[in-house]
Amino acid sequence: MSKNRDDSPLPSFQRPRYGVDAPAFPATLAAVGAACCLAAGRWRPGRNAMAAAGTALLGSTGIYLHTTLHGKLRIWRRELDQAGLKGDEQLLDLGCGRGAVLIEAARRLPTGHAVGVDLWSGKDQSGNRPEVTLANAAAAGVAGRVEVQTADMTALPFADGSFDVVTSALAIHNIPSPEARYRAVDEAMRVLRPGGQLIVADFWPMARKYAAHLGQGTLRGLGPGYWYGGPWLGVTLLHAVKGR
């Protein structure tokens, strides 16, 4: 697929560009941190506390940006390497965004196919558009293995047992209601073939609830490389295998 929805040429990238997750959040952290540091330089009362707060907020901003630009990519490369893919799988990525997980998966599928679905909300990721995802796939040399669709993960437009692997990175928690989040998890399991793998990265409270809802799966913290500002926003991996 080499055209966007308007059949106009795709953007051209020399290398994939995956943007920033929830860009308003680190921008706010940085602005408040900088304001605290400036205030510490002007006000004598409470100067030390203000400087400490500013330093902490700017430090959290740095951790956040490292995760969204580098850390999560390294961790997903590791997790996909450990998934034991044979290379001919059909893979679905829920909430694919600009394709960070989708494209890393496609690199490992020389005779397979990777499908990404999203509603393309710019709030959750900067520059989130299907044509950008396709341009990233082209820059990574996997355009022929990648497809993107506009679809709601709570009502997937695929038949039962269509995929060998379903992945999702920090997407399901964006669904507003618990009931709808559980529907998304159920849909992921529905479209998996027997023996297929569900691999979901999300914040710890959410991942734990998904596992409880499914009644199966293992949970594992992904460490500092996947902290969005600090351990209070650390990411956990849920891995489940559909019964045969």
C-alpha positions in Angstrom: 0.0 0.0 0.0 1.8 3.1 -1.2 -1.0 5.8 -1.2 -2.9 7.5 1.5 -6.7 7.7 1.8 -6.8 10.6 -0.8 -4.6 8.6 -3.3 -2.0 11.3 -3.0 1.7 10.5 -2.6 2.9 9.5 0.8 5.3 11.6 2.8 8.9 10.6 2.3 11.2 9.8 5.3 14.8 8.6 5.2 14.1 6.7 8.5 11.0 6.0 10.5 9.8 8.9 12.7 7.5 7.7 15.5 6.7 11.0 17.3 6.0 11.6 20.9 3.3 9.9 23.0 0.7 12.3 24.6 2.9 15.3 23.7 0.9 17.7 25.9 2.0 15.8 29.0 5.8 16.3 28.7 5.3 19.8 27.4 3.4 20.6 30.6 5.9 18.9 32.8 8.8 20.9 31.2 6.9 24.2 31.4 6.0 23.8 35.1 9.5 22.6 35.9 11.1 25.6 34.2 8.7 28.0 35.9 9.7 26.5 39.3 13.4 26.9 38.6 12.9 30.5 37.5 10.9 31.2 40.6 13.6 29.7 42.8 16.1 32.2 41.3 13.8 35.2 42.2 12.2 34.4 45.5 14.2 33.9 48.7 11.4 32.3 50.7 10.9 28.6 49.7 13.8 28.8 47.2 15.2 25.4 48.0 11.8 23.7 47.8 11.0 25.4 44.5 14.4 24.5 43.0 13.9 20.9 44.1 10.4 20.7 42.5 11.7 22.2 39.3 14.6 19.9 39.1 12.3 16.9 39.7 9.9 17.9 37.1 12.6 18.6 34.5 14.1 15.2 35.4 10.7 13.5 34.8 10.5 15.2 31.5 13.8 13.8 30.4 12.8 10.3 31.5 9.5 10.6 29.6 11.2 11.8 26.4 13.8 9.0 26.6 11.0 6.4 26.9 8.9 7.7 24.1 11.8 8.3 21.7 14.2 5.4 22.6 13.4 3.2 25.5 10.1 1.8 24.4 11.6 0.9 21.0 14.4 -1.1 22.5 12.1 -2.9 24.8 9.7 -3.8 22.0 12.6 -5.1 19.9 13.5 -7.3 22.8 10.0 -8.6 23.4 9.3 -9.3 19.7 12.6 -11.2 19.5 11.5 -13.3 22.5 8.1 -14.0 21.0 9.5 -16.9 18.9 8.1 -15.6 15.6 8.7 -18.0 12.7 8.4 -15.2 10.1 5.2 -16.2 8.4 2.7 -15.0 11.0 -0.3 -12.7 10.5 0.0 -10.0 13.2 -2.5 -7.3 14.3 -1.4 -4.2 16.2 -4.2 -2.4 18.1 -3.8 1.4 18.3 -0.8 1.3 16.0 -0.2 5.0 15.9 2.8 5.9 13.7 3.8 2.2 13.6 6.6 1.8 16.2 5.5 -1.8 17.2 3.8 -2.6 13.9 7.0 -1.9 11.9 9.3 -3.7 14.3 7.0 -6.7 14.0 6.9 -6.5 10.2 10.7 -6.6 10.2 10.4 -10.1 11.7 7.8 -11.3 9.2 9.6 -11.8 5.8 6.7 -14.0 4.5 4.0 -12.7 6.9 1.9 -9.7 7.2 1.3 -7.0 9.8 -2.0 -5.0 10.1 -2.3 -1.9 12.2 -5.6 -0.4 13.3 -6.2 3.0 14.9 -8.8 5.8 15.2 -5.9 8.3 14.5 -6.3 10.6 17.4 -3.7 13.3 17.4 -4.1 13.7 21.2 -2.4 10.4 22.0 0.5 10.7 19.6 2.0 13.6 17.7 1.4 13.6 14.0 -0.8 10.5 14.2 -2.1 9.8 10.6 -2.3 6.6 8.5 -0.2 8.1 5.7 2.6 8.8 8.2 2.5 5.2 9.4 2.8 4.0 5.8 5.7 6.4 5.1 7.4 5.0 8.2 6.9 1.5 6.9 8.4 2.5 3.5 11.4 4.1 5.3 12.0 0.9 7.2 11.8 -1.2 4.0 8.7 -3.2 5.0 5.9 -1.4 3.1 4.9 -4.6 1.3 4.3 -6.4 4.6 2.3 -3.6 6.3 -1.4 -2.5 6.1 -3.2 0.1 8.1 -7.0 0.4 8.7 -9.2 2.8 10.5 -11.0 0.6 13.0 -12.3 0.6 16.6 -10.5 -2.0 18.7 -13.8 -2.7 20.6 -15.4 -4.0 17.3 -12.7 -5.3 15.1 -13.6 -5.8 11.4 -11.9 -9.2 11.2 -13.2 -12.8 11.3 -12.6 -15.1 14.3 -9.1 -16.6 14.3 -7.6 -14.3 11.7 -4.2 -13.6 13.4 -1.4 -15.5 15.0 -0.3 -12.6 17.2 -2.1 -9.5 18.5 0.0 -6.7 20.0 -0.9 -3.4 21.6 1.3 -0.7 23.2 -0.3 1.9 25.6 -3.5 2.0 23.6 -6.3 0.1 25.4 -6.2 2.3 28.5 -7.2 5.3 26.3 -10.7 3.7 25.9 -12.9 5.7 28.3 -14.9 3.0 30.1 -13.8 -0.3 31.8 -16.5 -2.2 29.9 -15.2 -1.0 26.6 -11.6 -1.8 27.5 -12.6 -5.3 28.4 -14.4 -5.6 25.0 -11.2 -4.6 23.3 -9.3 -7.4 25.1 -12.1 -9.8 24.2 -11.9 -8.7 20.6 -8.2 -9.3 20.6 -8.7 -12.8 21.8 -11.5 -13.5 19.4 -9.4 -12.7 16.3 -6.5 -14.8 17.6 -6.1 -18.3 16.3 -5.9 -21.1 18.8 -2.4 -21.0 20.2 -2.0 -17.4 19.2 -0.2 -14.8 21.4 -1.6 -11.7 22.9 1.2 -9.2 23.8 -0.1 -6.0 25.5 2.0 -3.3 27.1 0.0 -0.9 29.4 0.2 0.8 32.8 0.3 -1.7 35.7 -3.3 -1.2 37.0 -4.7 -1.6 33.6 -2.6 -4.6 32.6 -3.5 -6.3 35.9 -7.2 -5.8 35.2 -7.0 -7.2 31.6 -5.3 -10.3 33.0 -8.0 -10.7 35.7 -10.7 -10.3 33.1 -9.2 -12.9 30.8 -8.5 -15.2 33.7 -5.1 -16.0 32.3 -1.8 -14.5 31.2 1.5 -13.5 32.8 2.4 -10.0 33.9 5.9 -8.6 33.9 7.2 -5.0 34.6 9.2 -3.7 31.7 11.6 -1.5 33.8 13.0 2.0 33.7 13.2 2.0 29.9 9.4 2.2 29.8 8.8 4.8 32.5 6.7 7.8 31.5 8.4 10.2 33.8 9.0 7.8 36.7 8.1 4.5 38.3 4.6 5.8 39.1 3.9 5.6 35.3 5.8 2.4 34.6 4.6 -0.1 32.0 3.7 -3.8 32.4 3.6 -6.5 29.8 0.7 -8.9 29.6 1.4 -12.1 27.7 -1.4 -14.6 27.1 -1.8 -17.6 24.8 -5.2 -18.5 23.4 -6.3 -22.0 24.3 -6.4 -24.6 21.5 
